[in-house]
Amino acid sequence: MTDTDRRSVGEKTGFQLGSGPGRVLVWFYGVFTVAAASRAIVQMILDFGRAPLAYVLSALAALVYGFITYSLVRGGEKARRTALVCCAAELAGVLIVGTWTLVEPSAFADATVWSYLGRDYLFIPVILPVTGMIWLRRAKNA
């Protein structure tokens, strides 16, 4: 399927993943991509040996955020399904890492984007994937 065909399919349904409230999701995911990637890069360059697990998890979060951003902008059914799977993986990561840092705070020498369920980021990391999944499920029915 070409880009023109994808646009035609989107035009027929009148629904685009990155339109309306989806634009807010694209914005948030874009900001979180930059924030998580910047944090991970700086931490890895300055002091990787201090907390390698935390820094790698922040880099992983940045990759997930970036892929979801790309999928929302790209649009189409395949991108919607892929973004839905990534949002579910993101939520699982936030819940696992967040719970782990709550139960055993000493497990990480430094915080990750997902530590304490995203407390350092106003808990947006735990809210964002839920919101994303709701939007992506709505997109399926549109």
Disulfide bonds with the S-S distance in Angstrom:
none
